[in-house]
Amino acid sequence: MKGKLHYLLLAGSTITLYTQAQSVAFQPYRQDIPGSSLSFNMVPIPGGQFRMGSPANETGRQADEGPQRTIQVSPFWMATHETSRDAFDLFYTDASISQNNDADAVTRPSPQYIDFSLGMGKEGGFPVNSMSQYAALMYCYWLYQKTGIFYRLPTEAEWEYACRAGSTTAYYFGDDPKALGEHAWYAGNSGNKFHRSGSLKPNPWGLYDMLGNVAEWTLDHYQSNRLEQLKEKEKDPLTAFNPSRYPKSLKGGGYNDPAEKLRSAQRMKSDPSWNRRDPQIPKSKWWLTEASAVGFRIVRPLNQPSREEAEAFYRQYLGK
């Protein structure tokens, strides 16, 4: 897509207002959320290359996971935990911005018409859930306005690269799902609910709950033949922007999925049925009634965009 690399790499950008953010050393850091006592942790994901997708003999493999391709990924930071309900609520309840106003650049979600946590947990480090990709991206835009740092959702390639953490097996800890319960909340151990983030083992790069708990939005529009379209050693792939709400790609599987749905190469696509019970006309662009196991985590490219490039990114993905 035109300008894609600018959004992902932004190498050589002329940074003016964000010099401080650009000069930060490439190491773990804590991001405080201004105006609150909350923060979250980011870890550096080194650039490199990996085999994206799954081999033909992997148990549980689906047709959209191949053929495998060698993909190059630029360095970025990734949040150690899924975005929490606590952090999202700062955005959701921020009275300094309008609510569900198409005229404003940054706006917050419309009221929830039911309790989307469904009693599974809210405050204290539980993941936020049941939001659309649009809502997750608007949170990123809000956070950008708060911090001056460009945050966004990971691409499919970035997500899988970070999840694998150098592994080539079905799961980052190996091929045997018997060990999954030490690393992930899924249908086999979750009790059919999500859990407080970070209560199980992280992957080798310090990322918690990459598998299970809540499936995570990516930036990509879903295409079943995506791996076929990619070239060997393609760098930082991202599907062309598509304004259609469905289908978008998610990774990682959720608390109600079986083990094979949590493999690193597994791909999931959103569907209009995820909002089947929404009583509103038109249906909410913020919330998904049937997606209790959907959440997100954020990334920060090492090379930050200029203010103009960042605003252009949000305008494209959010229609602002």
C-alpha positions as CSV (number, residue, x, y, z in Angstrom):
1,M,0.0,0.0,0.0
2,K,1.1,3.5,-0.6
3,G,3.0,4.9,2.3
4,K,2.9,1.6,4.2
5,L,6.5,1.7,5.2
6,H,6.1,5.2,6.4
7,Y,3.6,4.0,8.9
8,L,5.6,0.9,9.9
9,L,9.2,2.0,9.7
10,L,9.2,5.7,9.3
11,A,13.0,5.5,9.0
12,G,14.6,8.9,8.4
13,S,11.6,10.8,9.5
14,T,12.1,14.4,10.5
15,I,11.0,14.5,14.1
16,T,10.3,17.8,15.6
17,L,7.8,17.7,18.5
18,Y,8.8,14.2,19.4
19,T,12.6,14.3,19.6
20,Q,12.6,13.1,23.2
21,A,10.5,10.0,22.3
22,Q,12.7,9.2,19.3
23,S,15.9,9.4,21.3
24,V,14.9,6.8,24.0
25,A,17.3,3.9,24.2
26,F,16.0,0.6,22.8
27,Q,15.4,-1.1,26.1
28,P,12.5,-2.0,28.4
29,Y,10.6,0.9,29.8
30,R,7.5,1.8,31.7
31,Q,4.9,4.1,30.1
32,D,3.0,6.3,32.6
33,I,-0.4,7.3,31.4
34,P,-0.6,11.1,32.1
35,G,-3.3,12.2,34.5
36,S,-3.5,8.8,36.2
37,S,-1.5,6.5,38.5
38,L,-1.5,3.8,35.8
39,S,1.3,2.6,33.7
40,F,2.2,-0.3,31.5
41,N,5.5,-1.9,30.5
42,M,7.0,-2.2,27.0
43,V,9.8,-4.5,25.9
44,P,12.1,-4.2,22.9
45,I,11.5,-6.7,20.1
46,P,14.7,-6.8,18.0
47,G,14.5,-6.7,14.3
48,G,15.1,-9.9,12.4
49,Q,13.5,-12.5,10.2
50,F,11.4,-15.6,10.8
51,R,9.3,-18.2,9.0
52,M,5.7,-16.9,9.1
53,G,2.9,-19.5,8.9
54,S,3.0,-23.2,9.7
55,P,4.6,-26.2,8.0
56,A,2.2,-28.6,6.2
57,N,2.6,-31.3,8.8
58,E,1.8,-29.2,11.9
59,T,-1.1,-30.6,13.9
60,G,-4.2,-28.4,13.6
61,R,-2.8,-26.5,10.7
62,Q,-5.4,-24.5,8.5
63,A,-5.1,-23.7,4.8
64,D,-4.7,-20.0,5.5
65,E,-1.4,-20.6,7.4
66,G,0.6,-21.4,4.3
67,P,2.8,-21.5,2.4
68,Q,5.4,-20.5,4.9
69,R,7.4,-17.4,4.0
70,T,10.6,-15.9,5.4
71,I,9.6,-12.4,6.6
72,Q,11.8,-9.6,7.8
73,V,10.6,-7.4,10.7
74,S,11.9,-4.0,11.8
75,P,12.5,-3.5,15.6
76,F,9.7,-2.3,17.7
77,W,8.5,-2.3,21.3
78,M,5.5,-4.4,22.4
79,A,3.4,-4.2,25.6
80,T,4.3,-7.0,28.0
81,H,0.6,-7.5,28.8
82,E,-2.7,-7.2,27.0
83,T,-4.3,-3.8,27.4
84,S,-6.0,-3.7,30.7
85,R,-9.6,-2.8,31.5
86,D,-8.1,-0.2,33.9
87,A,-6.2,1.5,31.2
88,F,-9.0,1.4,28.6
89,D,-11.4,2.8,31.2
90,L,-9.2,6.0,31.4
91,F,-9.9,6.5,27.7
92,Y,-13.6,5.4,28.0
93,T,-14.3,7.8,30.8
94,D,-12.1,10.7,29.7
95,A,-14.5,13.7,30.1
96,S,-12.1,16.0,28.2
97,I,-13.1,14.4,24.9
98,S,-16.5,13.9,23.3
99,Q,-18.3,10.6,23.3
100,N,-19.1,8.8,20.0
101,N,-18.8,12.0,18.0
102,D,-17.8,11.5,14.4
103,A,-16.9,15.2,14.0
104,D,-14.0,15.0,16.5
105,A,-10.6,13.5,15.8
106,V,-10.3,11.7,19.1
107,T,-13.6,10.5,20.6
108,R,-14.5,7.8,23.1
109,P,-16.8,4.8,22.9
110,S,-20.5,5.0,23.2
111,P,-21.9,3.6,26.5
112,Q,-21.8,-0.1,27.0
113,Y,-25.4,-1.4,26.8
114,I,-24.4,-4.5,28.8
115,D,-21.5,-5.4,31.1
116,F,-19.2,-6.9,28.5
117,S,-16.9,-8.4,31.2
118,L,-19.7,-10.8,32.0
119,G,-18.5,-11.1,35.5
120,M,-15.1,-12.4,34.5
121,G,-13.1,-9.4,36.0
122,K,-12.6,-5.7,35.6
123,E,-10.3,-3.6,37.7
124,G,-6.9,-4.9,38.9
125,G,-5.2,-6.1,35.7
126,F,-7.9,-8.0,33.8
127,P,-7.8,-7.5,30.0
128,V,-10.3,-5.3,28.4
129,N,-12.6,-7.2,26.0
130,S,-15.4,-7.2,23.5
131,M,-14.2,-4.0,21.7
132,S,-13.9,-3.6,17.9
133,Q,-10.6,-3.1,16.1
134,Y,-11.8,0.5,15.6
135,A,-12.1,1.0,19.3
136,A,-8.7,-0.5,19.9
137,L,-7.1,1.9,17.3
138,M,-9.0,4.8,18.8
139,Y,-7.4,4.0,22.2
140,C,-4.0,4.1,20.5
141,Y,-4.9,7.5,19.0
142,W,-6.0,8.7,22.5
143,L,-2.8,7.4,24.0
144,Y,-0.7,9.1,21.3
145,Q,-2.4,12.4,22.2
146,K,-1.7,11.8,25.9
147,T,1.9,10.8,25.6
148,G,3.2,12.2,22.3
149,I,4.4,8.6,21.4
150,F,3.0,6.8,18.4
151,Y,1.3,3.6,19.4
152,R,-0.7,1.3,17.2
153,L,-1.8,-2.3,16.8
154,P,0.8,-4.9,15.7
155,T,0.7,-6.2,12.1
156,E,0.1,-9.9,11.7
157,A,3.8,-10.4,11.0
158,E,4.9,-8.4,14.0
159,W,2.6,-10.3,16.3
160,E,3.7,-13.7,15.1
161,Y,7.3,-12.8,15.1
162,A,7.1,-11.5,18.7
163,C,5.0,-14.5,19.8
164,R,7.5,-17.0,18.3
165,A,10.5,-15.2,20.0
166,G,12.8,-17.2,17.8
167,S,11.0,-20.5,18.0
168,T,9.9,-22.6,15.0
169,T,7.5,-24.9,16.8
170,A,3.7,-24.8,17.0
171,Y,3.8,-23.0,20.3
172,Y,6.8,-20.9,21.5
173,F,7.6,-23.6,24.1
174,G,7.4,-26.5,21.7
175,D,5.0,-28.7,19.8
176,D,3.4,-30.5,22.7
177,P,0.2,-28.8,23.9
178,K,0.4,-30.6,27.3
179,A,2.6,-27.7,28.5
180,L,0.1,-25.1,27.3
181,G,-1.5,-24.7,30.8
182,E,1.7,-23.2,32.1
183,H,1.6,-20.4,29.5
184,A,-2.0,-19.8,28.5
185,W,-5.6,-19.6,29.6
186,Y,-7.6,-21.7,27.1
187,A,-10.5,-24.0,27.0
188,G,-8.5,-26.7,28.9
189,N,-7.8,-24.6,32.0
190,S,-9.6,-21.3,32.0
191,G,-13.0,-22.3,33.5
192,N,-14.5,-20.5,30.5
193,K,-13.4,-17.0,31.6
194,F,-10.4,-14.8,31.1
195,H,-8.0,-14.2,33.9
196,R,-5.8,-11.4,35.3
197,S,-3.0,-10.8,32.8
198,G,0.5,-12.0,33.6
199,S,-0.5,-14.8,36.0
200,L,1.2,-17.5,33.9
201,K,4.6,-17.9,32.3
202,P,5.8,-15.3,29.7
203,N,7.3,-16.2,26.4
204,P,11.1,-16.0,26.0
205,W,10.9,-12.3,25.1
206,G,8.9,-11.4,28.3
207,L,5.5,-11.2,26.7
208,Y,2.6,-12.6,28.8
209,D,-0.6,-14.1,27.5
210,M,0.4,-14.0,23.9
211,L,-1.4,-17.3,23.7
212,G,-4.9,-17.5,25.0
213,N,-6.8,-15.3,27.6
214,V,-8.1,-12.9,24.9
215,A,-7.4,-13.1,21.2
216,E,-5.6,-9.9,20.0
217,W,-6.5,-7.5,17.2
218,T,-3.9,-6.9,14.5
219,L,-3.7,-4.0,12.1
220,D,-4.3,-6.2,9.0
221,H,-7.4,-6.8,7.0
222,Y,-7.9,-10.6,6.8
223,Q,-7.1,-12.3,3.5
224,S,-7.3,-16.1,3.4
225,N,-4.5,-16.3,0.8
226,R,-2.3,-13.8,2.5
227,L,0.8,-16.0,2.8
228,E,0.5,-16.9,-0.9
229,Q,0.7,-13.2,-1.7
230,L,3.9,-12.5,0.3
231,K,7.3,-12.7,-1.3
232,E,10.3,-14.4,0.3
233,K,12.1,-12.0,2.6
234,E,9.4,-9.4,2.3
235,K,9.9,-6.7,4.9
236,D,7.3,-5.5,7.3
237,P,4.2,-6.8,5.3
238,L,0.9,-5.2,5.9
239,T,-2.3,-5.7,3.9
240,A,-3.6,-2.7,2.0
241,F,-5.9,-0.6,4.1
242,N,-9.5,-1.8,3.7
243,P,-12.3,0.4,5.1
244,S,-14.6,-2.6,5.5
245,R,-15.3,-3.5,9.1
246,Y,-15.0,-7.2,8.4
247,P,-13.0,-9.3,8.3
248,K,-10.0,-8.2,10.3
249,S,-7.2,-10.5,11.5
250,L,-6.6,-11.6,15.1
251,K,-4.0,-13.8,16.7
252,G,-3.4,-15.9,19.8
253,G,-6.7,-17.4,20.5
254,G,-8.8,-16.9,23.6
255,Y,-9.8,-18.4,26.9
256,N,-12.6,-20.4,25.2
257,D,-10.5,-21.9,22.4
258,P,-9.0,-25.4,22.1
259,A,-5.3,-25.8,22.1
260,E,-4.9,-25.9,18.3
261,K,-6.4,-22.4,18.0
262,L,-3.5,-21.0,20.2
263,R,-0.7,-22.0,17.9
264,S,1.6,-19.2,16.9
265,A,0.6,-19.5,13.2
266,Q,-3.1,-19.7,13.8
267,R,-5.1,-16.9,12.2
268,M,-8.6,-15.7,13.1
269,K,-10.9,-13.4,11.3
270,S,-13.6,-11.2,12.7
271,D,-17.2,-11.7,11.5
272,P,-20.5,-9.7,11.6
273,S,-22.0,-12.5,13.7
274,W,-19.7,-11.2,16.6
275,N,-22.3,-8.3,16.9
276,R,-25.4,-10.4,16.4
277,R,-27.1,-9.4,19.6
278,D,-26.4,-5.7,19.4
279,P,-29.8,-4.1,19.7
280,Q,-28.7,-0.8,18.1
281,I,-29.4,0.3,14.5
282,P,-26.9,0.7,13.0
283,K,-24.9,-1.7,15.1
284,S,-22.1,-0.3,17.3
285,K,-18.8,0.4,15.8
286,W,-17.2,0.2,19.3
287,W,-18.5,-3.0,20.9
288,L,-19.0,-6.6,20.0
289,T,-21.6,-8.6,21.8
290,E,-20.3,-12.0,20.9
291,A,-16.6,-11.4,21.3
292,S,-16.0,-11.7,25.0
293,A,-12.6,-13.4,24.2
294,V,-11.3,-10.5,22.1
295,G,-8.8,-7.9,23.3
296,F,-5.6,-6.3,22.1
297,R,-2.1,-5.2,23.0
298,I,-0.1,-2.3,21.5
299,V,3.3,-1.7,19.9
300,R,5.5,1.2,19.3
301,P,7.8,1.3,16.2
302,L,11.4,2.1,17.1
303,N,11.5,4.8,14.4
304,Q,8.7,7.1,15.3
305,P,6.8,9.1,12.7
306,S,6.6,12.8,12.3
307,R,3.4,14.4,13.7
308,E,2.1,14.7,10.2
309,E,2.7,11.0,9.4
310,A,1.1,9.9,12.6
311,E,-2.0,12.0,12.1
312,A,-2.2,10.6,8.5
313,F,-2.1,7.1,9.9
314,Y,-4.9,7.7,12.3
315,R,-7.0,9.5,9.7
316,Q,-6.8,6.6,7.4
317,Y,-7.6,3.8,9.9
318,L,-10.2,5.8,11.9
319,G,-11.6,8.0,9.1
320,K,-10.7,11.1,11.0
